[in-house]
Amino acid sequence: MTTMRAISQDVFGGPEVLRPVLLERPRPLPTEVLVRVVAAGVNPVDAKTRAGGGMAAVLGEPPFVLGWDVCGVVEETGYGVHTLAVGDEVYGMPWFPRQAGAYAEYVTAPSRQFARKPRSLGYEEAAAVPLAALTAWQILVDTADLRPRQRVLVHAAGGGVGHFAVQIAKHLGAHVVGTAREAKHEWLRGLGADELVDYTAVRFEEVVRDVDLVVDLVGDGHDATSTRSLDVLRPGGLLVAVPSGASPELAELAAERGVRATGFLVEPDGPALARIGELVDAGRLSVEVEEVFPLERATAAHERLAAGRTSGKLVLRVIEA
């Protein structure tokens, strides 16, 4: 039996439940690839799932291996794989919301859930892209069908998803307003934000108006952000509530005001990742990696995530390329 290093957990709980283990290395089924993971992104959904929320209802009881953001090298291909070959550098968000097991040296998944790694990015940078960038892309492009000159409000604009949403919305020709602490404003202006609101100093609904789309990455669980966001939408506008979704009460309130509210869940999307990679290589989209941790320090990465106020993403370095 060939084994691999991984980070697992036996119970739900805080960052301290994460522990190094040795597991059997997976083998690819037909249409799947085996990817040697060089780096894995760390996302808020990882922490929520670790604690018993997030995707825990899908994964079931521990033990399981967290992580969905993958960047690495194709080690083996199953029968029927035509788009990738051994040695290809790839990135992806496989299997979400089912277990992908990115906090490990190897993962297997359908080949078309991956795309070739952007040439201009290193492994750690590329590992920070898939889940966050796909969330932003699928909200702005697929859900909202964002058009030039429309007005977009991005809550938590300085976070992992938020900093991609700012850039993609700007690429699509929108006028971008973001909420973030003052310390992040200069950086976000450099990414394309047209207006910024320091939510610690002013209520955003007091200074923002006539928005076509709100990308709410905070949710009603924090100071009724989703509900308050209805106040800034113009008639027919759309609120996409990501962390807490759109409750029946929120959807009903939105309808009463002549706007719409919907929840959102990202899904694997190799073709979209290929388009995102083209934007990265063209210099139209950048990724912010705040800190990289060795795989064995996954607990420290989750502690850093819990501390909040991260600019961009945190990443685990799994193995050397």
Residue frames as qw, qx, qy, qz and C-alpha x, y, z in Angstrom:
[[0.000, 0.888, 0.459, 0.000, 0.00, 0.00, 0.00],
 [0.398, 0.308, -0.012, 0.864, 1.35, 3.44, -0.97],
 [0.264, -0.739, -0.509, 0.354, 0.65, 6.04, 1.67],
 [0.239, 0.597, 0.105, 0.758, 0.52, 9.83, 1.66],
 [0.187, -0.201, -0.486, 0.829, 0.65, 12.59, 4.25],
 [0.188, -0.609, -0.505, -0.582, -2.61, 14.34, 5.02],
 [0.100, -0.117, 0.488, -0.859, -4.36, 16.43, 7.65],
 [0.424, -0.396, -0.752, -0.314, -7.44, 14.81, 9.16],
 [0.299, -0.320, 0.423, -0.793, -9.70, 15.21, 12.17],
 [0.215, -0.153, -0.962, 0.075, -11.53, 12.70, 14.36],
 [0.073, -0.663, -0.658, 0.349, -14.05, 15.10, 15.90],
 [0.137, 0.817, 0.253, 0.500, -15.62, 18.46, 15.18],
 [0.537, -0.699, -0.206, 0.425, -14.04, 21.35, 17.01],
 [0.017, -0.945, 0.159, 0.285, -11.51, 24.15, 16.91],
 [0.491, 0.732, -0.469, -0.058, -8.25, 24.30, 14.92],
 [0.279, -0.543, 0.771, -0.180, -6.61, 21.98, 17.47],
 [0.849, 0.081, 0.467, -0.235, -8.58, 18.96, 16.17],
 [0.705, 0.656, -0.256, -0.092, -6.57, 18.96, 12.94],
 [0.632, -0.542, 0.542, 0.113, -3.81, 16.35, 13.00],
 [0.320, 0.554, -0.684, -0.350, -1.24, 14.85, 10.60],
 [0.845, -0.018, 0.497, -0.197, -1.99, 11.30, 9.44],
 [0.026, -0.311, 0.817, 0.484, -0.86, 8.76, 6.86],
 [0.726, 0.340, 0.348, -0.487, -3.56, 7.61, 4.44],
 [0.654, 0.151, 0.661, 0.335, -3.69, 5.32, 1.46],
 [0.026, 0.367, -0.353, -0.860, -2.95, 7.13, -1.78],
 [0.670, 0.455, 0.389, -0.439, -6.02, 7.19, -4.06],
 [0.367, -0.015, 0.745, 0.557, -6.13, 5.78, -7.58],
 [0.341, 0.302, -0.128, -0.881, -7.95, 7.52, -10.44],
 [0.595, 0.364, 0.700, -0.154, -11.10, 5.95, -11.84],
 [0.409, 0.404, 0.571, 0.586, -12.00, 6.28, -15.54],
 [0.111, 0.820, 0.273, 0.491, -12.21, 9.98, -16.57],
 [0.488, -0.869, -0.012, 0.077, -10.33, 10.98, -13.40],
 [0.521, 0.611, -0.408, 0.434, -6.81, 12.25, -12.80],
 [0.734, -0.515, -0.244, 0.369, -4.48, 11.74, -9.86],
 [0.203, 0.865, -0.113, 0.445, -2.96, 15.10, -8.92],
 [0.656, -0.164, -0.389, 0.625, 0.14, 15.47, -6.77],
 [0.165, -0.941, -0.268, -0.124, -0.83, 18.43, -4.62],
 [0.518, 0.279, -0.239, 0.773, 1.84, 21.09, -4.27],
 [0.030, -0.026, 0.350, -0.936, -0.34, 23.69, -2.53],
 [0.180, -0.560, -0.798, -0.131, -3.87, 23.90, -1.15],
 [0.116, -0.480, -0.006, -0.869, -5.95, 26.97, -0.44],
 [0.173, -0.311, -0.781, 0.514, -7.52, 27.56, 2.97],
 [0.203, -0.418, -0.383, -0.798, -11.06, 28.95, 2.94],
 [0.390, -0.235, 0.410, -0.790, -13.65, 29.99, 5.52],
 [0.861, -0.041, -0.213, -0.459, -15.80, 27.02, 4.51],
 [0.636, 0.199, -0.699, 0.259, -12.95, 24.75, 5.65],
 [0.027, 0.193, -0.627, 0.754, -13.07, 26.22, 9.14],
 [0.632, -0.095, 0.116, -0.760, -16.86, 26.08, 9.32],
 [0.859, 0.077, -0.449, -0.234, -16.84, 22.43, 8.20],
 [0.434, 0.251, -0.729, 0.466, -14.10, 21.56, 10.71],
 [0.174, -0.129, 0.545, -0.810, -16.31, 22.95, 13.47],
 [0.225, 0.316, 0.899, -0.204, -19.41, 21.04, 12.36],
 [0.398, 0.695, 0.234, -0.551, -21.03, 23.64, 10.10],
 [0.129, 0.558, -0.578, -0.582, -20.29, 24.49, 6.48],
 [0.664, 0.250, -0.567, -0.420, -20.26, 21.30, 4.41],
 [0.185, -0.251, 0.888, -0.338, -20.25, 18.96, 7.42],
 [0.712, 0.219, 0.405, -0.530, -23.82, 17.95, 6.55],
 [0.756, 0.528, -0.295, -0.249, -22.49, 16.69, 3.20],
 [0.328, 0.527, -0.765, 0.171, -19.26, 15.13, 4.45],
 [0.829, -0.349, -0.418, -0.126, -20.86, 13.45, 7.45],
 [0.670, -0.730, 0.128, 0.036, -19.12, 12.61, 10.70],
 [0.136, 0.755, -0.642, 0.003, -15.31, 12.70, 10.94],
 [0.405, -0.514, 0.320, 0.685, -12.77, 11.47, 10.17],
 [0.616, 0.705, 0.301, 0.180, -12.37, 13.35, 6.89],
 [0.528, -0.145, 0.166, 0.820, -9.80, 15.47, 5.10],
 [0.155, 0.835, 0.265, -0.456, -10.65, 19.11, 4.53],
 [0.158, -0.533, 0.404, 0.727, -9.88, 21.35, 1.60],
 [0.670, 0.587, 0.451, -0.053, -11.10, 21.98, -1.93],
 [0.298, 0.909, -0.243, -0.161, -8.56, 24.39, -3.46],
 [0.870, -0.136, 0.369, 0.298, -5.92, 22.36, -5.27],
 [0.435, 0.828, -0.322, -0.146, -2.85, 23.21, -7.32],
 [0.651, -0.414, 0.620, 0.142, -0.40, 20.57, -8.41],
 [0.202, 0.473, -0.723, -0.462, 0.82, 18.24, -11.13],
 [0.907, 0.110, -0.075, -0.400, -1.02, 15.42, -12.90],
 [0.347, -0.492, 0.798, -0.021, 0.61, 12.18, -11.75],
 [0.210, 0.083, 0.958, 0.176, -1.66, 9.65, -13.45],
 [0.481, 0.134, -0.165, -0.851, -4.69, 9.65, -15.75],
 [0.583, 0.139, 0.756, -0.265, -7.59, 7.26, -15.79],
 [0.308, 0.254, 0.786, 0.472, -9.10, 5.72, -18.89],
 [0.132, 0.776, 0.587, 0.191, -11.04, 8.26, -20.96],
 [0.224, -0.819, -0.052, 0.526, -9.11, 11.38, -19.97],
 [0.633, 0.517, 0.338, 0.466, -8.46, 13.45, -23.09],
 [0.063, 0.959, 0.078, 0.266, -7.94, 17.01, -21.86],
 [0.319, -0.838, 0.431, -0.098, -4.97, 16.52, -19.51],
 [0.845, 0.298, -0.416, 0.156, -1.75, 14.51, -19.51],
 [0.797, -0.447, -0.153, 0.377, 0.81, 13.35, -16.98],
 [0.537, -0.046, 0.010, 0.842, 3.04, 16.27, -16.04],
 [0.011, -0.673, -0.326, -0.664, 0.46, 18.99, -16.65],
 [0.130, -0.088, -0.505, 0.849, 0.34, 21.71, -13.99],
 [0.268, -0.534, -0.643, -0.479, -3.30, 22.13, -12.97],
 [0.088, -0.008, 0.538, -0.838, -5.53, 23.90, -10.48],
 [0.419, -0.342, -0.653, -0.530, -9.12, 23.30, -9.49],
 [0.411, -0.224, 0.478, -0.743, -11.86, 23.05, -6.89],
 [0.412, 0.000, -0.855, -0.315, -12.82, 19.38, -7.28],
 [0.346, -0.289, -0.889, 0.083, -15.87, 17.64, -5.87],
 [0.079, 0.067, 0.418, -0.903, -17.28, 20.62, -3.94],
 [0.382, -0.683, 0.364, -0.504, -19.33, 20.30, -1.75],
 [0.980, -0.165, -0.110, 0.002, -18.36, 16.63, -1.39],
 [0.619, -0.654, 0.314, 0.301, -14.96, 15.69, 0.03],
 [0.624, 0.733, -0.259, 0.078, -11.99, 16.55, -2.16],
 [0.867, -0.404, 0.038, 0.289, -9.33, 16.11, 0.51],
 [0.466, 0.812, -0.138, 0.324, -7.03, 18.90, -0.64],
 [0.333, -0.792, 0.470, -0.201, -5.08, 18.89, 2.65],
 [0.890, -0.135, 0.427, 0.088, -3.14, 15.87, 1.39],
 [0.289, -0.478, 0.601, 0.572, -0.32, 14.96, -0.96],
 [0.003, -0.046, -0.812, -0.581, -2.64, 13.49, -3.61],
 [0.521, 0.342, 0.428, -0.655, -6.23, 13.91, -4.76],
 [0.189, 0.170, 0.837, 0.486, -8.28, 12.28, -7.49],
 [0.347, 0.566, 0.366, -0.653, -11.15, 13.94, -9.33],
 [0.648, 0.616, 0.434, 0.109, -12.78, 14.17, -12.76],
 [0.557, 0.004, 0.232, 0.798, -10.30, 15.70, -15.18],
 [0.107, 0.601, 0.394, 0.687, -12.74, 18.34, -16.38],
 [0.426, -0.860, -0.279, 0.044, -13.01, 19.82, -12.88],
 [0.557, -0.511, 0.160, 0.635, -9.43, 21.05, -13.35],
 [0.496, 0.865, 0.015, 0.066, -7.81, 23.57, -15.67],
 [0.739, 0.239, -0.178, 0.604, -4.20, 24.24, -16.52],
 [0.446, -0.659, -0.224, 0.563, -2.48, 26.43, -13.96],
 [0.261, 0.965, 0.011, -0.005, -2.01, 30.05, -15.07],
 [0.793, 0.317, -0.160, 0.496, 1.54, 30.31, -16.39],
 [0.136, 0.685, -0.210, 0.684, 2.19, 33.57, -14.56],
 [0.620, -0.626, 0.183, -0.436, 1.38, 32.18, -11.10],
 [0.115, 0.363, -0.892, 0.246, 3.37, 30.02, -8.74],
 [0.410, -0.248, -0.874, -0.078, 1.74, 27.03, -7.11],
 [0.152, -0.369, -0.643, 0.653, 0.85, 28.83, -3.87],
 [0.221, 0.256, -0.035, -0.940, -0.74, 31.74, -5.72],
 [0.439, -0.012, -0.672, -0.596, -2.68, 29.45, -8.04],
 [0.318, -0.271, -0.890, 0.186, -3.92, 27.36, -5.09],
 [0.017, 0.342, 0.455, -0.822, -5.52, 30.51, -3.69],
 [0.224, 0.116, -0.363, -0.897, -7.63, 31.08, -6.79],
 [0.186, -0.200, -0.875, -0.399, -10.23, 28.35, -7.51],
 [0.161, -0.576, -0.779, 0.188, -12.92, 28.47, -4.82],
 [0.082, -0.623, -0.236, 0.741, -12.78, 32.22, -4.28],
 [0.069, 0.302, -0.443, -0.841, -12.49, 33.22, -7.93],
 [0.135, -0.255, -0.877, -0.384, -15.13, 30.73, -9.07],
 [0.082, -0.623, -0.671, 0.394, -17.51, 32.05, -6.42],
 [0.030, 0.585, -0.009, -0.810, -17.04, 35.59, -7.68],
 [0.073, 0.158, -0.692, -0.700, -17.22, 34.53, -11.34],
 [0.104, -0.355, -0.909, -0.194, -20.35, 32.42, -10.99],
 [0.018, -0.670, -0.520, 0.530, -22.15, 35.16, -9.04],
 [0.051, 0.607, -0.127, -0.783, -21.24, 37.98, -11.41],
 [0.159, 0.263, -0.703, -0.641, -21.32, 36.16, -14.75],
 [0.207, -0.173, -0.934, -0.234, -23.70, 33.23, -14.37],
 [0.112, -0.545, -0.749, 0.359, -26.12, 34.35, -11.66],
 [0.024, 0.722, 0.241, -0.648, -26.33, 38.12, -12.16],
 [0.571, 0.537, 0.434, 0.444, -25.32, 38.39, -15.84],
 [0.256, -0.742, -0.086, 0.614, -23.56, 41.62, -14.92],
 [0.530, 0.701, 0.317, 0.358, -23.48, 44.27, -17.66],
 [0.430, 0.169, -0.068, 0.884, -21.24, 47.30, -18.30],
 [0.099, -0.398, 0.030, -0.911, -22.10, 50.44, -16.30],
 [0.677, -0.554, -0.428, -0.229, -24.18, 48.56, -13.76],
 [0.160, -0.681, 0.468, -0.540, -23.45, 49.35, -10.10],
 [0.812, -0.126, -0.564, 0.078, -22.17, 46.57, -7.83],
 [0.379, -0.730, 0.391, -0.413, -21.73, 46.61, -4.05],
 [0.763, 0.118, -0.613, 0.167, -19.27, 44.01, -2.72],
 [0.602, -0.731, 0.177, -0.267, -19.35, 43.39, 1.02],
 [0.767, -0.448, 0.401, 0.225, -16.05, 42.20, 2.56],
 [0.625, 0.769, -0.124, -0.051, -14.29, 43.44, -0.56],
 [0.051, 0.770, -0.630, 0.087, -10.86, 42.81, 0.92],
 [0.741, -0.249, 0.601, -0.166, -11.39, 39.10, 1.60],
 [0.424, -0.140, 0.819, 0.360, -10.67, 36.06, -0.53],
 [0.356, 0.575, 0.707, 0.208, -13.84, 36.15, -2.63],
 [0.048, 0.912, 0.245, -0.325, -14.24, 39.91, -2.31],
 [0.167, -0.676, 0.397, 0.598, -10.96, 40.93, -3.91],
 [0.284, 0.084, 0.819, 0.491, -11.73, 38.71, -6.89],
 [0.192, 0.730, 0.655, -0.040, -15.28, 40.07, -7.13],
 [0.031, -0.842, 0.021, 0.538, -13.95, 43.63, -7.28],
 [0.179, -0.439, 0.633, 0.612, -11.59, 42.78, -10.13],
 [0.243, 0.271, 0.872, 0.326, -14.00, 40.64, -12.15],
 [0.154, 0.813, 0.514, -0.227, -16.81, 43.19, -11.82],
 [0.036, -0.780, 0.213, 0.588, -14.43, 45.90, -13.01],
 [0.242, -0.171, 0.798, 0.525, -13.33, 43.70, -15.92],
 [0.205, 0.516, 0.816, 0.160, -17.00, 43.37, -16.88],
 [0.113, 0.428, 0.263, 0.857, -17.33, 47.16, -16.98],
 [0.411, -0.738, -0.532, -0.056, -19.26, 47.71, -13.76],
 [0.066, -0.703, 0.284, -0.649, -19.02, 50.57, -11.28],
 [0.717, -0.168, -0.642, 0.212, -17.69, 48.86, -8.15],
 [0.345, -0.699, 0.259, -0.571, -18.40, 49.88, -4.57],
 [0.691, -0.006, -0.690, 0.216, -16.81, 47.91, -1.75],
 [0.558, -0.772, 0.090, -0.291, -17.09, 47.73, 2.02],
 [0.820, 0.077, -0.362, 0.437, -13.81, 47.25, 3.88],
 [0.514, -0.728, -0.128, 0.435, -11.77, 48.70, 6.69],
 [0.161, 0.964, -0.134, -0.166, -9.91, 51.90, 5.88],
 [0.436, -0.587, 0.618, 0.290, -6.55, 50.09, 5.93],
 [0.590, 0.144, 0.739, 0.292, -7.53, 48.11, 2.83],
 [0.410, 0.811, 0.269, -0.320, -8.86, 51.00, 0.75],
 [0.091, 0.759, -0.480, -0.431, -5.67, 51.92, -1.10],
 [0.281, -0.174, 0.917, 0.224, -5.07, 48.30, -2.07],
 [0.436, 0.496, 0.744, -0.103, -8.66, 47.85, -3.25],
 [0.318, 0.839, -0.015, -0.442, -8.52, 51.03, -5.33],
 [0.040, -0.562, 0.725, 0.395, -5.53, 49.50, -7.05],
 [0.317, 0.118, 0.936, 0.097, -7.66, 46.46, -7.86],
 [0.019, -0.301, -0.633, -0.713, -10.31, 48.65, -9.47],
 [0.139, -0.653, -0.691, 0.278, -12.79, 49.67, -6.77],
 [0.133, 0.606, 0.258, 0.741, -14.45, 52.99, -7.66],
 [0.387, -0.649, 0.133, -0.641, -15.88, 53.72, -4.21],
 [0.535, -0.029, -0.780, 0.324, -15.07, 52.32, -0.78],
 [0.518, -0.665, -0.060, -0.534, -16.99, 52.47, 2.49],
 [0.202, 0.264, -0.797, 0.505, -15.36, 51.91, 5.87],
 [0.580, -0.454, -0.582, -0.343, -18.09, 49.90, 7.55],
 [0.538, -0.344, -0.553, 0.536, -16.58, 50.59, 10.97],
 [0.149, -0.160, -0.125, 0.968, -17.11, 54.33, 10.52],
 [0.429, 0.186, -0.070, -0.881, -20.43, 54.61, 8.68],
 [0.643, 0.259, 0.683, -0.230, -23.52, 52.51, 7.90],
 [0.269, -0.049, 0.684, 0.677, -23.17, 51.57, 4.25],
 [0.139, 0.628, 0.737, 0.208, -26.90, 52.05, 3.57],
 [0.095, -0.856, -0.233, 0.451, -26.52, 55.70, 4.54],
 [0.079, -0.698, 0.380, 0.602, -24.00, 56.44, 1.77],
 [0.131, -0.099, 0.856, 0.490, -24.69, 53.89, -1.00],
 [0.559, 0.448, 0.348, -0.605, -27.67, 54.08, -3.37],
 [0.679, 0.593, -0.123, -0.414, -29.03, 52.79, -6.70],
 [0.212, -0.437, 0.860, 0.154, -27.12, 49.50, -6.79],
 [0.726, 0.211, -0.425, -0.497, -27.99, 46.85, -9.39],
 [0.868, -0.022, -0.493, 0.057, -26.25, 43.99, -7.58],
 [0.399, -0.726, 0.469, -0.305, -25.11, 43.35, -4.01],
 [0.753, 0.172, -0.620, 0.139, -22.54, 40.58, -3.53],
 [0.538, -0.689, 0.242, -0.421, -23.01, 39.92, 0.18],
 [0.684, 0.242, -0.645, 0.240, -20.07, 37.95, 1.57],
 [0.073, -0.308, 0.605, -0.731, -20.98, 38.78, 5.18],
 [0.383, -0.332, -0.843, -0.177, -24.60, 37.70, 5.66],
 [0.456, -0.674, -0.193, -0.548, -27.42, 38.48, 8.07],
 [0.806, -0.369, -0.381, 0.263, -25.53, 36.75, 10.84],
 [0.476, -0.194, -0.153, 0.844, -23.42, 39.88, 11.23],
 [0.030, 0.405, 0.157, -0.900, -25.39, 43.06, 11.90],
 [0.535, 0.602, 0.537, -0.250, -28.21, 42.09, 9.50],
 [0.159, -0.434, 0.473, 0.750, -25.99, 42.87, 6.51],
 [0.139, 0.252, 0.834, 0.471, -28.23, 41.11, 3.96],
 [0.004, 0.762, 0.638, -0.108, -31.41, 42.76, 5.19],
 [0.132, -0.777, -0.010, 0.615, -29.80, 46.19, 5.30],
 [0.274, -0.193, 0.623, 0.707, -28.47, 45.65, 1.78],
 [0.233, 0.600, 0.741, 0.191, -32.03, 45.64, 0.41],
 [0.035, -0.868, -0.248, 0.428, -32.10, 49.38, 1.17],
 [0.164, -0.610, 0.404, 0.661, -29.39, 50.16, -1.39],
 [0.371, 0.166, 0.812, 0.420, -30.87, 48.24, -4.34],
 [0.316, 0.210, -0.203, -0.903, -32.68, 50.00, -7.14],
 [0.789, 0.196, 0.292, -0.503, -36.01, 48.51, -8.33],
 [0.897, 0.394, -0.165, -0.115, -35.37, 45.13, -9.95],
 [0.121, 0.707, -0.670, 0.190, -31.95, 44.82, -8.30],
 [0.906, -0.050, -0.420, -0.029, -30.47, 41.57, -7.02],
 [0.370, -0.697, 0.550, -0.273, -28.96, 40.60, -3.66],
 [0.830, 0.152, -0.535, 0.033, -26.79, 37.46, -3.68],
 [0.533, -0.682, 0.372, -0.335, -26.37, 36.34, -0.07],
 [0.609, 0.404, -0.681, 0.036, -23.46, 33.90, 0.16],
 [0.088, 0.283, -0.846, 0.443, -22.62, 32.87, 3.77],
 [0.316, 0.126, 0.737, -0.584, -26.11, 32.57, 5.23],
 [0.102, 0.339, 0.846, 0.398, -28.17, 32.30, 2.06],
 [0.291, -0.199, -0.129, -0.927, -31.54, 33.95, 1.48],
 [0.151, 0.204, 0.864, -0.435, -34.07, 32.96, 4.11],
 [0.058, 0.594, 0.746, 0.297, -37.76, 32.86, 3.15],
 [0.168, -0.843, -0.344, 0.378, -38.23, 35.99, 5.26],
 [0.245, -0.517, 0.310, 0.760, -35.44, 37.81, 3.40],
 [0.169, 0.168, 0.752, 0.614, -36.79, 36.74, 0.00],
 [0.025, -0.738, -0.673, -0.047, -40.29, 37.87, 0.96],
 [0.205, -0.797, -0.121, 0.555, -39.03, 41.23, 2.20],
 [0.253, -0.267, 0.517, 0.773, -37.07, 41.68, -1.02],
 [0.113, 0.426, 0.779, 0.446, -40.14, 40.94, -3.13],
 [0.099, -0.828, -0.499, 0.235, -42.16, 43.48, -1.15],
 [0.188, -0.752, 0.121, 0.620, -39.57, 46.11, -2.06],
 [0.659, 0.727, 0.003, -0.193, -39.49, 45.20, -5.73],
 [0.159, 0.695, -0.699, -0.053, -36.06, 43.57, -5.66],
 [0.934, 0.028, -0.339, -0.106, -34.75, 39.99, -5.53],
 [0.318, -0.666, 0.645, -0.198, -32.69, 38.01, -3.02],
 [0.945, 0.148, -0.273, -0.107, -31.08, 34.63, -3.60],
 [0.689, -0.572, 0.425, 0.137, -28.56, 32.36, -1.96],
 [0.576, 0.684, -0.436, -0.100, -25.57, 30.89, -3.73],
 [0.790, -0.389, 0.458, 0.122, -23.31, 27.83, -3.69],
 [0.219, 0.691, -0.582, -0.369, -20.27, 27.56, -5.92],
 [0.951, 0.090, 0.287, -0.072, -19.68, 24.44, -8.03],
 [0.570, -0.300, 0.545, 0.537, -16.65, 22.93, -9.81],
 [0.529, 0.813, 0.182, -0.164, -16.12, 24.54, -13.20],
 [0.692, -0.177, 0.380, 0.587, -13.00, 23.73, -15.21],
 [0.410, 0.594, 0.395, 0.569, -13.97, 25.85, -18.25],
 [0.168, -0.963, -0.119, -0.172, -14.55, 28.92, -16.05],
 [0.652, -0.629, 0.224, 0.360, -11.19, 28.34, -14.37],
 [0.649, 0.192, 0.391, 0.623, -9.58, 28.30, -17.82],
 [0.157, 0.820, 0.275, 0.476, -11.13, 31.71, -18.56],
 [0.468, -0.882, 0.022, 0.045, -10.05, 33.01, -15.16],
 [0.754, -0.297, 0.293, 0.508, -6.54, 31.77, -15.88],
 [0.490, 0.527, 0.335, 0.608, -6.52, 33.71, -19.15],
 [0.136, -0.941, -0.119, -0.286, -7.40, 36.89, -17.26],
 [0.676, -0.670, 0.164, 0.259, -4.61, 36.21, -14.77],
 [0.715, -0.029, 0.364, 0.596, -2.03, 35.65, -17.50],
 [0.302, 0.692, 0.322, 0.571, -3.22, 38.78, -19.31],
 [0.282, 0.047, -0.340, 0.896, -2.60, 40.84, -16.17],
 [0.352, -0.448, -0.290, -0.769, -6.31, 41.58, -15.69],
 [0.790, -0.520, -0.159, -0.285, -6.73, 39.59, -12.48],
 [0.279, 0.492, -0.692, 0.449, -4.37, 39.27, -9.52],
 [0.777, -0.442, -0.444, -0.061, -4.44, 37.17, -6.37],
 [0.131, -0.721, 0.448, -0.512, -3.38, 38.24, -2.90],
 [0.827, -0.185, -0.510, 0.144, -1.78, 35.56, -0.72],
 [0.323, -0.864, 0.190, -0.337, -1.26, 36.85, 2.80],
 [0.355, -0.587, 0.712, -0.151, 0.58, 33.86, 4.26],
 [0.786, 0.220, -0.547, -0.183, 1.75, 30.35, 3.32],
 [0.611, -0.503, 0.532, -0.302, 1.92, 27.57, 5.94],
 [0.156, 0.266, -0.942, -0.130, 3.50, 24.10, 5.69],
 [0.628, -0.241, -0.608, -0.422, 0.91, 21.32, 5.57],
 [0.542, -0.223, -0.718, 0.376, 1.82, 20.22, 9.10],
 [0.086, -0.184, -0.373, 0.905, 0.88, 23.69, 10.37],
 [0.185, -0.467, -0.650, -0.570, -2.72, 23.51, 9.16],
 [0.389, -0.669, -0.568, 0.279, -3.82, 24.24, 12.72],
 [0.289, -0.431, -0.041, 0.853, -1.89, 27.52, 12.66],
 [0.003, 0.155, 0.532, 0.832, -3.45, 28.41, 9.31],
 [0.313, -0.605, -0.682, -0.266, -6.93, 27.89, 10.77],
 [0.396, -0.622, -0.377, 0.560, -6.02, 29.95, 13.82],
 [0.184, -0.198, 0.213, 0.939, -4.89, 32.75, 11.52],
 [0.145, -0.376, -0.660, -0.634, -8.15, 32.47, 9.57],
 [0.378, -0.664, -0.639, 0.090, -10.16, 32.67, 12.80],
 [0.345, -0.410, -0.188, 0.823, -8.35, 35.86, 13.77],
 [0.316, 0.836, 0.442, -0.076, -10.08, 37.59, 10.84],
 [0.064, 0.929, -0.118, -0.344, -9.13, 40.62, 8.77],
 [0.646, -0.118, 0.571, 0.492, -7.11, 38.58, 6.29],
 [0.345, 0.689, -0.223, -0.597, -6.28, 40.38, 3.05],
 [0.544, 0.414, -0.648, -0.335, -6.79, 37.85, 0.29],
 [0.937, -0.064, -0.278, -0.201, -6.03, 34.20, 0.98],
 [0.457, -0.587, 0.663, -0.088, -4.11, 31.75, 3.18],
 [0.794, 0.391, -0.425, -0.191, -2.40, 28.74, 1.60],
 [0.801, -0.418, 0.428, 0.031, -0.87, 25.43, 2.69],
 [0.357, 0.624, -0.666, -0.197, 2.37, 24.27, 1.05],
 [0.954, -0.118, 0.122, -0.249, 1.91, 20.52, 0.76],
 [0.857, -0.119, 0.319, 0.387, 4.96, 19.16, -1.08],
 [0.138, -0.597, 0.398, 0.683, 7.77, 20.47, -3.23],
 [0.713, 0.587, -0.017, -0.384, 7.05, 20.67, -6.95]]
